[in-house]
């Protein structure tokens, strides 16, 4: 039915544009109805339906009902542009304002810090107490050292030394095998030992290869 209605004729009759508001459209309709009403056109209303005003009012009511049906289905009057601004608002909704963040006051951490400091001090004291209990005292160490020194033998056997009158076998046992033997002279590198009739009569202990003796030459040896 809406396709058969000439809405442009309706807007011309109501003297409004197709993009007018719904309230303005209804006010124009009521104003036009009051103009075409039989109270203002024909006295006694006789022959009103067949009159020109009656036909115009009947046609106006049909057009108005069709326009209201179109408004109910499409959300706008016939010929009016679609409400693009409504769609844009739905596509881009305003961003919600973030709620302010709440951070707890710093003073709330102070009791925890105090407990941590107390625990650390207590642990340090326990460690020092354990270390002092395990570590032996200095007096005890001196006592054990003195006890060991008392029990140790005072006279240790002296190492054999080269002496006059010693046999070749004893010299070999003390000094080891000589580097070279020339007649009665045993050479130990720059040091040497001299024999006479199988007995030591002289030696020389060089600092480069010292013999096992406290003296460089035996007493009374000739230089």
MDTraj code that builds the backbone (N, CA, C; nanometers):
import mdtraj as md
import numpy as np

residues = "UNK UNK UNK UNK UNK UNK UNK UNK UNK UNK UNK UNK UNK UNK UNK UNK UNK UNK UNK UNK UNK UNK UNK UNK UNK UNK UNK UNK UNK UNK UNK UNK UNK UNK UNK UNK UNK UNK UNK UNK UNK UNK UNK UNK UNK UNK UNK UNK UNK UNK UNK UNK UNK UNK UNK UNK UNK UNK UNK UNK UNK UNK UNK UNK UNK UNK UNK UNK UNK UNK UNK UNK UNK UNK UNK UNK UNK UNK UNK UNK UNK UNK UNK UNK UNK UNK UNK UNK UNK UNK UNK UNK UNK UNK UNK UNK UNK UNK UNK UNK UNK UNK UNK UNK UNK UNK UNK UNK UNK UNK UNK UNK UNK UNK UNK UNK UNK UNK UNK UNK UNK UNK UNK UNK UNK UNK UNK UNK UNK UNK UNK UNK UNK UNK UNK UNK UNK UNK UNK UNK UNK UNK UNK UNK UNK UNK UNK UNK UNK UNK UNK UNK UNK UNK UNK UNK UNK UNK UNK UNK UNK UNK UNK UNK UNK UNK UNK UNK UNK UNK UNK UNK UNK UNK UNK UNK UNK UNK UNK UNK UNK UNK UNK UNK UNK UNK UNK UNK UNK UNK UNK UNK UNK UNK UNK UNK UNK UNK UNK UNK UNK UNK UNK UNK UNK UNK UNK UNK UNK UNK UNK UNK UNK UNK UNK UNK UNK UNK UNK UNK UNK UNK UNK".split()
xyz = np.array([
    [0.0821, -0.1201, 0.0000],
    [0.0000, 0.0000, 0.0000],
    [0.0856, 0.1252, 0.0000],
    [0.1981, 0.1209, 0.0700],
    [0.2862, 0.2375, 0.0765],
    [0.3412, 0.2720, -0.0596],
    [0.3562, 0.1695, -0.1466],
    [0.4090, 0.1962, -0.2806],
    [0.3087, 0.2744, -0.3667],
    [0.1765, 0.2645, -0.3326],
    [0.0742, 0.3337, -0.4098],
    [0.0477, 0.4746, -0.3593],
    [0.1036, 0.5115, -0.2474],
    [0.0789, 0.6420, -0.1878],
    [0.1774, 0.7430, -0.2457],
    [0.1269, 0.8576, -0.2800],
    [0.2116, 0.9666, -0.3287],
    [0.2495, 1.0519, -0.2079],
    [0.3665, 1.0192, -0.1499],
    [0.4075, 1.0900, -0.0292],
    [0.4522, 1.2329, -0.0605],
    [0.5006, 1.2555, -0.1814],
    [0.5372, 1.3923, -0.2172],
    [0.4150, 1.4845, -0.2152],
    [0.3003, 1.4325, -0.2641],
    [0.1764, 1.5082, -0.2579],
    [0.1364, 1.5342, -0.1129],
    [0.1630, 1.4336, -0.0255],
    [0.1330, 1.4500, 0.1175],
    [0.2163, 1.5631, 0.1777],
    [0.3491, 1.5644, 0.1461],
    [0.4360, 1.6691, 0.2016],
    [0.3971, 1.8078, 0.1483],
    [0.3552, 1.8135, 0.0209],
    [0.3119, 1.9424, -0.0343],
    [0.1847, 1.9919, 0.0329],
    [0.0944, 1.8983, 0.0611],
    [-0.0302, 1.9360, 0.1251],
    [-0.0076, 1.9811, 0.2689],
    [0.0888, 1.9122, 0.3404],
    [0.1173, 1.9505, 0.4781],
    [0.2153, 2.0668, 0.4868],
    [0.2774, 2.1023, 0.3693],
    [0.3722, 2.2122, 0.3627],
    [0.4953, 2.1878, 0.4526],
    [0.5488, 2.0676, 0.4446],
    [0.6731, 2.0294, 0.5148],
    [0.7633, 1.9581, 0.4152],
    [0.8893, 1.9423, 0.4499],
    [0.9857, 1.8714, 0.3654],
    [0.9993, 1.7268, 0.4113],
    [1.0492, 1.6388, 0.3234],
    [1.0608, 1.4969, 0.3643],
    [1.1600, 1.4740, 0.4804],
    [1.2560, 1.5664, 0.5005],
    [1.3524, 1.5467, 0.6078],
    [1.3132, 1.6177, 0.7363],
    [1.1840, 1.6514, 0.7508],
    [1.1391, 1.7155, 0.8748],
    [1.1331, 1.6134, 0.9861],
    [1.1213, 1.6617, 1.1075],
    [1.1130, 1.5718, 1.2218],
    [0.9739, 1.5109, 1.2307],
    [0.9611, 1.4046, 1.3084],
    [0.8323, 1.3365, 1.3234],
    [0.7331, 1.4280, 1.3938],
    [0.7794, 1.5021, 1.4947],
    [0.6889, 1.5930, 1.5662],
    [0.6370, 1.7030, 1.4740],
    [0.7268, 1.7563, 1.3920],
    [0.6832, 1.8593, 1.2982],
    [0.5841, 1.8027, 1.1976],
    [0.6044, 1.6789, 1.1563],
    [0.5135, 1.6145, 1.0609],
    [0.3747, 1.5961, 1.1231],
    [0.3697, 1.5550, 1.2486],
    [0.2403, 1.5338, 1.3152],
    [0.1678, 1.6667, 1.3385],
    [0.2421, 1.7705, 1.3752],
    [0.1772, 1.8996, 1.3957],
    [0.1168, 1.9521, 1.2650],
    [0.1910, 1.9344, 1.1552],
    [0.1380, 1.9782, 1.0256],
    [0.0134, 1.9007, 0.9870],
    [0.0127, 1.7707, 1.0207],
    [-0.1045, 1.6877, 0.9898],
    [-0.2259, 1.7350, 1.0692],
    [-0.2083, 1.7596, 1.2001],
    [-0.3205, 1.8044, 1.2819],
    [-0.3715, 1.9420, 1.2345],
    [-0.2810, 2.0261, 1.1945],
    [-0.3208, 2.1579, 1.1465],
    [-0.4024, 2.1467, 1.0174],
    [-0.3601, 2.0566, 0.9282],
    [-0.4315, 2.0383, 0.8020],
    [-0.5691, 1.9741, 0.8252],
    [-0.5777, 1.8807, 0.9210],
    [-0.7051, 1.8161, 0.9525],
    [-0.8045, 1.9183, 1.0063],
    [-0.7531, 2.0058, 1.0932],
    [-0.8422, 2.1078, 1.1482],
    [-0.8931, 2.2023, 1.0397],
    [-0.8148, 2.2218, 0.9354],
    [-0.8577, 2.3092, 0.8260],
    [-0.9669, 2.2430, 0.7421],
    [-0.9523, 2.1099, 0.7197],
    [-1.0478, 2.0365, 0.6361],
    [-1.1655, 1.9802, 0.7139],
    [-1.1727, 2.0043, 0.8437],
    [-1.2790, 1.9451, 0.9257],
    [-1.4129, 2.0059, 0.8861],
    [-1.5219, 1.9267, 0.8914],
    [-1.6540, 1.9780, 0.8488],
    [-1.7048, 2.0926, 0.9340],
    [-1.6586, 2.1057, 1.0601],
    [-1.7035, 2.2169, 1.1426],
    [-1.6637, 2.3500, 1.0819],
    [-1.5558, 2.3505, 1.0030],
    [-1.5059, 2.4746, 0.9464],
    [-1.5384, 2.4888, 0.7976],
    [-1.5927, 2.3816, 0.7383],
    [-1.6193, 2.3881, 0.5941],
    [-1.7679, 2.3979, 0.5622],
    [-1.8508, 2.3050, 0.6174],
    [-1.9928, 2.3007, 0.5802],
    [-2.0798, 2.3089, 0.7059],
    [-2.1732, 2.3940, 0.7103],
    [-2.2649, 2.3974, 0.8243],
    [-2.3628, 2.2807, 0.8190],
    [-2.3821, 2.2140, 0.9325],
    [-2.4727, 2.0994, 0.9397],
    [-2.4137, 1.9735, 0.8857],
    [-2.3002, 1.9771, 0.8244],
    [-2.2260, 1.8598, 0.7754],
    [-2.3016, 1.7828, 0.6692],
    [-2.3999, 1.8397, 0.6113],
    [-2.4764, 1.7654, 0.5114],
    [-2.3998, 1.7625, 0.3789],
    [-2.3887, 1.6423, 0.3261],
    [-2.3168, 1.6258, 0.2003],
    [-2.1667, 1.6460, 0.2130],
    [-2.1160, 1.6276, 0.3357],
    [-1.9713, 1.6538, 0.3586],
    [-1.8847, 1.5505, 0.2878],
    [-1.9222, 1.4224, 0.2937],
    [-1.8383, 1.3169, 0.2360],
    [-1.8251, 1.3329, 0.0852],
    [-1.9267, 1.3852, 0.0230],
    [-1.9207, 1.4005, -0.1213],
    [-1.8598, 1.5348, -0.1631],
    [-1.8299, 1.6150, -0.0658],
    [-1.7702, 1.7446, -0.0977],
    [-1.6213, 1.7283, -0.1251],
    [-1.5651, 1.8333, -0.1782],
    [-1.4201, 1.8315, -0.2090],
    [-1.3379, 1.8263, -0.0820],
    [-1.3752, 1.8947, 0.0239],
    [-1.2998, 1.8925, 0.1503],
    [-1.3057, 1.7555, 0.2145],
    [-1.4230, 1.6902, 0.2058],
    [-1.4345, 1.5565, 0.2624],
    [-1.3434, 1.4580, 0.1918],
    [-1.3367, 1.4677, 0.0582],
    [-1.2481, 1.3765, -0.0162],
    [-1.1006, 1.4030, 0.0154],
    [-1.0640, 1.5290, 0.0303],
    [-0.9246, 1.5623, 0.0631],
    [-0.8898, 1.5115, 0.2025],
    [-0.9808, 1.5242, 0.2980],
    [-0.9521, 1.4756, 0.4331],
    [-0.9396, 1.3249, 0.4371],
    [-1.0261, 1.2560, 0.3623],
    [-1.0176, 1.1096, 0.3576],
    [-0.8851, 1.0649, 0.2966],
    [-0.8460, 1.1309, 0.1881],
    [-0.7163, 1.0960, 0.1261],
    [-0.5997, 1.1290, 0.2193],
    [-0.6097, 1.2400, 0.2941],
    [-0.5033, 1.2781, 0.3868],
    [-0.4865, 1.1744, 0.4982],
    [-0.5961, 1.1236, 0.5492],
    [-0.5892, 1.0218, 0.6547],
    [-0.5221, 0.8945, 0.6041],
    [-0.5548, 0.8556, 0.4797],
    [-0.4924, 0.7350, 0.4234],
    [-0.3427, 0.7550, 0.4073],
    [-0.3025, 0.8706, 0.3570],
    [-0.1605, 0.8986, 0.3397],
    [-0.0875, 0.9058, 0.4745],
    [-0.1513, 0.9660, 0.5719],
    [-0.0882, 0.9765, 0.7045],
    [-0.0701, 0.8390, 0.7675],
    [-0.1728, 0.7534, 0.7574],
    [-0.1593, 0.6178, 0.8132],
    [-0.0465, 0.5408, 0.7446],
    [-0.0329, 0.5586, 0.6112],
    [0.0761, 0.4900, 0.5402],
    [0.2124, 0.5441, 0.5834],
    [0.2208, 0.6745, 0.6081],
    [0.3478, 0.7315, 0.6532],
    [0.3839, 0.6804, 0.7930],
    [0.2880, 0.6664, 0.8834],
    [0.3147, 0.6146, 1.0189],
    [0.3562, 0.4672, 1.0137],
    [0.2968, 0.3914, 0.9216],
    [0.3371, 0.2506, 0.9070],
    [0.4804, 0.2407, 0.8557],
    [0.5147, 0.3300, 0.7614],
    [0.6535, 0.3332, 0.7121],
    [0.7505, 0.3721, 0.8237],
    [0.7106, 0.4674, 0.9067],
    [0.7946, 0.5088, 1.0199],
    [0.8158, 0.3945, 1.1185],
    [0.7102, 0.3151, 1.1405],
    [0.7228, 0.2022, 1.2336],
    [0.8170, 0.0949, 1.1808],
    [0.8150, 0.0719, 1.0489],
    [0.8981, -0.0330, 0.9904],
    [1.0429, 0.0105, 0.9702],
    [1.0634, 0.1345, 0.9300],
    [1.1978, 0.1782, 0.8896],
    [1.2611, 0.2796, 0.9844],
    [1.1878, 0.3276, 1.0801],
    [1.2445, 0.4217, 1.1754],
    [1.2628, 0.5607, 1.1199],
    [1.1979, 0.5950, 1.0110],
    [1.2070, 0.7285, 0.9503],
    [1.0848, 0.7507, 0.8627],
    [1.0605, 0.8761, 0.8281],
    [0.9489, 0.9100, 0.7410],
    [0.9818, 0.8740, 0.5964],
    [0.8814, 0.8545, 0.5126],
    [0.9091, 0.8226, 0.3720],
    [0.9828, 0.9378, 0.3028],
    [1.0877, 0.9042, 0.2312],
    [1.1660, 1.0034, 0.1595],
    [1.2737, 1.0694, 0.2438],
    [1.2746, 1.0467, 0.3758],
    [1.3769, 1.1061, 0.4623],
    [1.5048, 1.0234, 0.4541],
    [1.6214, 1.0867, 0.4641],
    [1.7471, 1.0099, 0.4596],
    [1.7615, 0.9222, 0.5827],
    [1.8308, 0.8092, 0.5686],
    [1.8500, 0.7216, 0.6855],
    [1.9359, 0.7913, 0.7901],
    [1.9120, 0.7636, 0.9138],
    [1.9897, 0.8282, 1.0223],
    [2.1316, 0.7747, 1.0268],
    [2.2203, 0.8322, 0.9432],
    [2.3593, 0.7840, 0.9368],
    [2.4354, 0.8130, 1.0638],
    [2.4012, 0.9218, 1.1285],
    [2.4749, 0.9569, 1.2496],
    [2.4544, 0.8568, 1.3606],
    [2.3364, 0.7914, 1.3621],
    [2.3120, 0.6897, 1.4647],
    [2.4017, 0.5699, 1.4423],
    [2.4151, 0.5294, 1.3126],
    [2.5020, 0.4150, 1.2828],
    [2.6459, 0.4466, 1.3176],
    [2.6899, 0.5697, 1.2884],
    [2.8291, 0.6038, 1.3194],
    [2.8553, 0.6018, 1.4685],
    [2.7551, 0.6430, 1.5477],
    [2.7728, 0.6376, 1.6917],
    [2.7830, 0.4944, 1.7419],
    [2.7094, 0.4029, 1.6780],
    [2.7166, 0.2636, 1.7204],
    [2.8475, 0.1984, 1.6782],
    [2.9020, 0.2400, 1.5630],
    [3.0271, 0.1806, 1.5160],
    [3.1438, 0.2267, 1.6006],
    [3.1444, 0.3549, 1.6356],
    [3.2543, 0.4102, 1.7142],
    [3.2038, 0.4580, 1.8491],
    [3.1828, 0.3671, 1.9424],
    [3.1351, 0.4097, 2.0743],
    [3.2463, 0.4823, 2.1491],
    [3.2098, 0.5697, 2.2372],
    [3.3136, 0.6416, 2.3146],
    [3.3910, 0.5454, 2.4031],
    [3.5194, 0.5724, 2.4139],
    [3.6050, 0.4873, 2.4964],
    [3.5773, 0.5100, 2.6447],
    [3.5665, 0.4033, 2.7173],
    [3.5416, 0.4216, 2.8616],
    [3.6647, 0.4794, 2.9303],
    [3.6382, 0.5623, 3.0236],
    [3.7467, 0.6236, 3.1005],
    [3.8049, 0.5212, 3.1969],
    [3.9371, 0.4951, 3.1890],
    [3.9958, 0.3952, 3.2803],
    [3.9841, 0.4390, 3.4251],
    [3.9568, 0.3420, 3.5070],
    [3.9451, 0.3708, 3.6496],
    [4.0816, 0.4030, 3.7073],
    [4.0874, 0.4973, 3.7968],
    [4.2188, 0.5313, 3.8570],
    [4.2740, 0.4146, 3.9361],
    [4.4022, 0.3887, 3.9146],
    [4.4686, 0.2797, 3.9864],
    [4.4957, 0.3203, 4.1300],
    [4.4861, 0.2213, 4.2155],
    [4.5088, 0.2451, 4.3577],
    [4.6326, 0.1689, 4.4012],
    [4.7243, 0.2397, 4.4547],
    [4.8471, 0.1781, 4.5059],
    [4.8491, 0.1909, 4.6573],
    [4.8802, 0.0830, 4.7274],
    [4.8827, 0.0898, 4.8747],
    [4.9917, 0.1822, 4.9225],
    [4.9723, 0.2461, 5.0339],
    [5.0763, 0.3367, 5.0874],
    [5.2018, 0.2613, 5.1237],
    [5.3130, 0.3324, 5.1136],
    [5.4421, 0.2712, 5.1417],
    [5.4583, 0.2335, 5.2879],
    [5.3829, 0.3009, 5.3731],
    [5.3981, 0.2718, 5.5159],
    [5.3544, 0.1311, 5.5517],
    [5.2724, 0.0667, 5.4621],
    [5.2266, -0.0682, 5.4935],
    [5.3390, -0.1697, 5.4887],
    [5.4524, -0.1379, 5.4208],
    [5.5629, -0.2334, 5.4107],
    [5.6607, -0.2228, 5.5271],
    [5.6493, -0.1176, 5.6066],
    [5.7466, -0.0999, 5.7137],
    [5.7436, -0.2112, 5.8177],
    [5.6235, -0.2578, 5.8630],
    [5.6262, -0.3706, 5.9591],
    [5.6940, -0.4943, 5.9026],
    [5.6752, -0.5225, 5.7740],
    [5.7415, -0.6396, 5.7140],
    [5.8926, -0.6211, 5.7126],
    [5.9410, -0.5014, 5.6849],
    [6.0849, -0.4765, 5.6846],
    [6.1432, -0.4944, 5.8238],
    [6.0714, -0.4513, 5.9266],
    [6.1217, -0.4689, 6.0625],
    [6.1364, -0.6172, 6.0971],
    [6.0370, -0.6966, 6.0600],
    [6.0467, -0.8405, 6.0874],
    [6.1622, -0.9045, 6.0114],
    [6.1846, -0.8627, 5.8884],
    [6.2964, -0.9180, 5.8116],
    [6.4294, -0.8829, 5.8751],
    [6.4432, -0.7602, 5.9250],
    [6.5690, -0.7201, 5.9890],
    [6.5923, -0.8005, 6.1161],
    [6.4864, -0.8224, 6.1956],
    [6.5013, -0.9016, 6.3181],
    [6.5415, -1.0456, 6.2875],
    [6.4805, -1.1033, 6.1856],
    [6.5157, -1.2412, 6.1490],
    [6.6594, -1.2503, 6.1013],
    [6.7056, -1.1504, 6.0224],
    [6.8433, -1.1510, 5.9744],
    [6.9424, -1.1383, 6.0901],
    [6.9139, -1.0518, 6.1874],
    [7.0028, -1.0374, 6.3027],
    [7.0077, -1.1663, 6.3842],
    [6.8926, -1.2302, 6.4020],
    [6.8894, -1.3545, 6.4780],
    [6.9702, -1.4645, 6.4083],
    [6.9559, -1.4739, 6.2746],
    [7.0324, -1.5746, 6.2004],
    [7.1820, -1.5479, 6.2088],
    [7.2223, -1.4208, 6.2014],
    [7.3645, -1.3868, 6.2120],
    [7.4199, -1.4249, 6.3480],
    [7.3429, -1.3987, 6.4552],
    [7.3891, -1.4364, 6.5886],
    [7.4064, -1.5860, 6.6041],
    [7.3131, -1.6639, 6.5449],
    [7.3243, -1.8100, 6.5550],
    [7.4479, -1.8592, 6.4812],
    [7.4783, -1.8004, 6.3657],
    [7.5959, -1.8424, 6.2897],
    [7.7244, -1.8121, 6.3665],
    [7.7361, -1.6935, 6.4252],
    [7.8552, -1.6596, 6.5022],
    [7.8701, -1.7491, 6.6244],
    [7.7582, -1.7820, 6.6905],
    [7.7642, -1.8673, 6.8082],
    [7.8110, -2.0078, 6.7710],
    [7.7606, -2.0583, 6.6545],
    [7.8040, -2.1906, 6.6111],
    [7.9506, -2.1931, 6.5730],
    [7.9988, -2.0858, 6.5083],
    [8.1397, -2.0806, 6.4690],
    [8.2312, -2.0756, 6.5906],
    [8.1917, -1.9994, 6.6932],
    [8.2752, -1.9912, 6.8133],
    [8.2755, -2.1220, 6.8896],
    [8.1671, -2.1980, 6.8840],
    [8.1628, -2.3261, 6.9549],
    [8.2471, -2.4316, 6.8853],
    [8.2565, -2.4245, 6.7513],
    [8.3331, -2.5246, 6.6770],
    [8.4816, -2.4937, 6.6786],
    [8.5197, -2.3642, 6.6706],
    [8.6598, -2.3265, 6.6612],
    [8.7295, -2.3517, 6.7943],
    [8.8406, -2.4262, 6.7999],
    [8.9115, -2.4499, 6.9262],
    [8.9810, -2.3230, 6.9732],
    [8.9944, -2.3093, 7.1025],
    [9.0595, -2.1918, 7.1597],
    [9.2097, -2.1976, 7.1360],
    [9.2713, -2.0775, 7.1466],
    [9.4156, -2.0691, 7.1240],
    [9.4943, -2.1380, 7.2341],
    [9.4399, -2.1362, 7.3597],
    [9.5114, -2.2013, 7.4704],
    [9.5166, -2.3506, 7.4496],
    [9.4014, -2.4056, 7.4012],
    [9.4013, -2.5502, 7.3796],
    [9.5008, -2.5899, 7.2738],
    [9.5151, -2.5077, 7.1694],
    [9.6114, -2.5393, 7.0643],
    [9.7526, -2.5339, 7.1161],
    [9.7837, -2.4372, 7.2010],
    [9.9187, -2.4284, 7.2561],
    [9.9482, -2.5460, 7.3461],
    [9.8423, -2.5877, 7.4211],
    [9.8649, -2.7030, 7.5106],
    [9.8962, -2.8278, 7.4316],
    [9.8199, -2.8475, 7.3206],
    [9.8448, -2.9681, 7.2422],
    [9.9816, -2.9622, 7.1774],
    [10.0229, -2.8416, 7.1347],
    [10.1539, -2.8277, 7.0716],
    [10.2652, -2.8539, 7.1707],
    [10.2458, -2.7981, 7.2914],
    [10.3491, -2.8214, 7.3935],
    [10.3530, -2.9664, 7.4353],
    [10.2341, -3.0308, 7.4378],
    [10.2311, -3.1723, 7.4742],
    [10.3033, -3.2559, 7.3695],
    [10.2788, -3.2207, 7.2404],
    [10.3475, -3.2953, 7.1357],
    [10.4974, -3.2737, 7.1427],
    [10.5374, -3.1493, 7.1747],
    [10.6817, -3.1227, 7.1830],
    [10.7449, -3.1926, 7.3009],
    [10.6652, -3.2098, 7.4098],
    [10.7197, -3.2809, 7.5256],
    [10.7356, -3.4287, 7.4974],
    [10.6386, -3.4856, 7.4267],
    [10.6437, -3.6299, 7.4021],
    [10.7402, -3.6648, 7.2895],
    [10.7728, -3.5675, 7.2003],
    [10.8628, -3.5975, 7.0890],
    [11.0037, -3.6231, 7.1414],
    [11.0789, -3.7086, 7.0755],
    [11.2172, -3.7373, 7.1208],
    [11.3042, -3.6136, 7.1016],
    [11.3885, -3.5904, 7.1981],
    [11.4742, -3.4712, 7.1961],
    [11.5968, -3.4916, 7.1088],
    [11.6478, -3.6114, 7.1027],
    [11.7709, -3.6379, 7.0278],
    [11.7375, -3.7197, 6.9041],
    [11.7327, -3.6558, 6.7880],
    [11.7102, -3.7266, 6.6625],
    [11.8435, -3.7754, 6.6086],
    [11.8473, -3.8913, 6.5440],
    [11.9743, -3.9431, 6.4913],
    [12.0284, -3.8515, 6.3828],
    [12.1578, -3.8176, 6.3930],
    [12.2216, -3.7282, 6.2966],
    [12.2509, -3.8015, 6.1674],
    [12.2402, -3.7290, 6.0566],
    [12.2714, -3.7878, 5.9260],
    [12.4208, -3.8169, 5.9163],
    [12.4606, -3.9245, 5.8511],
    [12.6034, -3.9576, 5.8388],
    [12.6784, -3.8495, 5.7628],
    [12.7930, -3.8151, 5.8113],
    [12.8762, -3.7116, 5.7519],
    [13.0088, -3.7724, 5.7075],
    [13.0703, -3.7053, 5.6128],
    [13.2016, -3.7475, 5.5626],
    [13.3080, -3.7130, 5.6671],
    [13.3911, -3.8137, 5.7034],
    [13.4973, -3.7924, 5.8039],
    [13.6268, -3.8555, 5.7552],
    [13.7392, -3.8139, 5.8154],
    [13.8710, -3.8716, 5.7824],
    [13.8777, -4.0164, 5.8268],
    [13.9488, -4.0980, 5.7527],
    [13.9641, -4.2389, 5.7854],
    [13.8485, -4.3250, 5.7410],
    [13.7469, -4.2664, 5.6741],
    [13.6309, -4.3431, 5.6315],
    [13.6667, -4.4306, 5.5130],
    [13.6072, -4.5494, 5.5041],
    [13.6380, -4.6444, 5.3980],
    [13.5643, -4.6061, 5.2690],
    [13.6088, -4.6573, 5.1546],
    [13.5371, -4.6270, 5.0282],
    [13.3916, -4.6719, 5.0302],
    [13.3650, -4.7826, 5.0983],
    [13.2272, -4.8294, 5.1036],
    [13.1378, -4.7295, 5.1771],
    [13.1892, -4.6728, 5.2885],
    [13.1101, -4.5746, 5.3634],
    [13.0899, -4.4460, 5.2815],
    [13.1948, -4.4063, 5.2085],
    [13.1826, -4.2858, 5.1263],
    [13.0784, -4.3067, 5.0164],
    [13.0805, -4.4278, 4.9558],
    [12.9820, -4.4555, 4.8503],
    [12.8407, -4.4546, 4.9079],
    [12.8250, -4.5065, 5.0326],
    [12.6930, -4.5081, 5.0949],
    [12.6443, -4.3669, 5.1271],
    [12.7373, -4.2743, 5.1568],
    [12.6969, -4.1368, 5.1935],
    [12.6808, -4.0490, 5.0697],
    [12.7825, -4.0495, 4.9829],
    [12.7846, -3.9573, 4.8692],
    [12.7294, -4.0187, 4.7408],
    [12.7219, -4.1504, 4.7369],
    [12.6752, -4.2138, 4.6162],
    [12.7904, -4.2481, 4.5231],
    [12.7583, -4.2929, 4.4045],
    [12.8601, -4.3325, 4.3078],
    [12.9282, -4.2091, 4.2513],
    [13.0625, -4.2066, 4.2496],
    [13.1329, -4.0897, 4.1980],
    [13.1157, -4.0766, 4.0473],
    [13.1351, -3.9531, 3.9997],
    [13.1262, -3.9289, 3.8565],
    [13.2455, -3.9909, 3.7837],
    [13.3628, -3.9846, 3.8462],
    [13.4849, -4.0388, 3.7850],
    [13.5827, -4.0785, 3.8950],
    [13.6558, -4.1862, 3.8732],
    [13.7567, -4.2338, 3.9683],
    [13.8911, -4.2325, 3.8973],
    [13.9866, -4.1606, 3.9539],
    [14.1227, -4.1541, 3.8996],
    [14.2215, -4.1927, 4.0101],
    [14.2681, -4.3166, 4.0051],
    [14.3584, -4.3718, 4.1081],
    [14.2902, -4.3635, 4.2437],
    [14.3451, -4.2813, 4.3343],
    [14.2890, -4.2703, 4.4682],
    [14.2004, -4.1455, 4.4829],
    [14.1545, -4.0878, 4.3714],
    [14.0742, -3.9656, 4.3761],
    [13.9347, -3.9939, 4.3160],
    [13.8343, -3.9690, 4.3985],
    [13.6950, -3.9839, 4.3532],
    [13.6396, -3.8429, 4.3276],
    [13.5917, -3.8226, 4.2072],
    [13.5411, -3.6906, 4.1714],
    [13.3872, -3.6925, 4.1694],
    [13.3308, -3.5892, 4.2350],
    [13.1865, -3.5646, 4.2352],
    [13.1619, -3.4271, 4.1720],
    [13.1803, -3.4192, 4.0403],
    [13.1722, -3.2908, 3.9743],
    [13.2899, -3.2038, 4.0163],
    [13.2653, -3.0805, 4.0631],
    [13.3761, -2.9956, 4.1095],
    [13.4285, -3.0385, 4.2470],
    [13.3571, -3.1240, 4.3203],
    [13.4035, -3.1739, 4.4510],
    [13.4773, -3.3066, 4.4325],
    [13.5613, -3.3397, 4.5335],
    [13.6352, -3.4663, 4.5235],
    [13.6693, -3.5187, 4.6623],
    [13.7016, -3.6486, 4.6671],
    [13.7450, -3.7159, 4.7914],
    [13.8710, -3.7946, 4.7579],
    [13.9770, -3.7829, 4.8435],
    [14.1051, -3.8514, 4.8212],
    [14.1221, -3.9617, 4.9278],
    [14.1730, -4.0777, 4.8797],
    [14.1988, -4.1934, 4.9663],
    [14.3501, -4.2199, 4.9721],
    [14.3896, -4.2827, 5.0806],
    [14.5293, -4.3312, 5.0945],
    [14.5244, -4.4614, 5.1710],
    [14.5625, -4.5694, 5.1019],
    [14.5574, -4.7038, 5.1585],
    [14.4167, -4.7382, 5.2077],
    [14.3146, -4.7000, 5.1262],
    [14.1773, -4.7398, 5.1567],
    [14.1105, -4.6555, 5.2626],
    [14.1655, -4.5360, 5.2958],
    [14.1035, -4.4501, 5.3965],
    [14.1011, -4.3073, 5.3447],
    [13.9986, -4.2327, 5.3848],
    [13.9853, -4.0939, 5.3442],
    [14.0911, -4.0120, 5.4143],
    [14.1697, -3.9364, 5.3347],
    [14.2718, -3.8506, 5.3925],
    [14.2480, -3.7025, 5.3578],
    [14.1568, -3.6753, 5.2580],
    [14.1344, -3.5359, 5.2201],
    [14.0077, -3.5292, 5.1326],
    [13.9460, -3.4114, 5.1281],
    [13.8314, -3.3868, 5.0373],
    [13.8194, -3.2381, 5.0096],
    [13.7348, -3.2079, 4.9073],
    [13.7020, -3.0689, 4.8767],
    [13.5536, -3.0637, 4.8403],
    [13.4778, -2.9790, 4.9145],
    [13.3322, -2.9659, 4.8930],
    [13.3055, -2.8331, 4.8236],
    [13.2694, -2.8383, 4.6966],
    [13.2428, -2.7180, 4.6179],
    [13.0990, -2.6702, 4.6415],
    [13.0789, -2.5420, 4.6445],
    [12.9412, -2.4930, 4.6585],
    [12.8500, -2.5343, 4.5432],
    [12.9095, -2.5651, 4.4272],
    [12.8279, -2.6062, 4.3131],
    [12.7755, -2.7479, 4.3284],
    [12.8472, -2.8315, 4.4020],
    [12.8037, -2.9689, 4.4300],
    [12.8608, -3.0062, 4.5665],
    [12.7937, -2.9685, 4.6709],
    [12.8471, -2.9859, 4.8065],
    [12.8440, -3.1310, 4.8475],
    [12.9490, -3.1694, 4.9212],
    [12.9534, -3.3020, 4.9832],
    [12.8814, -3.2973, 5.1169],
    [12.8486, -3.4129, 5.1686],
    [12.7790, -3.4205, 5.2955],
    [12.8802, -3.4045, 5.4091],
    [12.9211, -3.2812, 5.4264],
    [13.0163, -3.2471, 5.5323],
    [12.9969, -3.1011, 5.5676],
    [13.0286, -3.0657, 5.6904],
    [13.0101, -2.9276, 5.7351],
    [13.1287, -2.8396, 5.6995],
    [13.2371, -2.8981, 5.6507],
    [13.3583, -2.8211, 5.6218],
    [13.3964, -2.8399, 5.4756],
    [13.4485, -2.7320, 5.4173],
    [13.4937, -2.7421, 5.2788],
    [13.6135, -2.8345, 5.2657],
    [13.7107, -2.8242, 5.3553],
    [13.8299, -2.9123, 5.3625],
    [13.8409, -2.9682, 5.5031],
    [13.8928, -3.0876, 5.5200],
    [13.9077, -3.1420, 5.6559],
    [14.0117, -3.0647, 5.7348],
    [14.0062, -3.0676, 5.8664],
    [14.1043, -2.9931, 5.9468],
    [14.2458, -3.0433, 5.9205],
    [14.3433, -2.9488, 5.9082],
    [14.4832, -2.9829, 5.8851],
    [14.5156, -3.0161, 5.7417],
    [14.4160, -3.0003, 5.6486],
    [14.4435, -3.0307, 5.5072],
    [14.5285, -2.9178, 5.4474],
    [14.6094, -2.9543, 5.3506],
    [14.6942, -2.8575, 5.2854],
    [14.6172, -2.7901, 5.1694],
    [14.6290, -2.6562, 5.1635],
    [14.5653, -2.5812, 5.0561],
    [14.6478, -2.5884, 4.9302],
])
top = md.Topology()
chain = top.add_chain()
for i, resn in enumerate(residues, 1):
    res = top.add_residue(resn, chain, resSeq=i)
    for name in ("N", "CA", "C"):
        top.add_atom(name, md.element.get_by_symbol(name[0]), res)
traj = md.Trajectory(xyz[None], top)
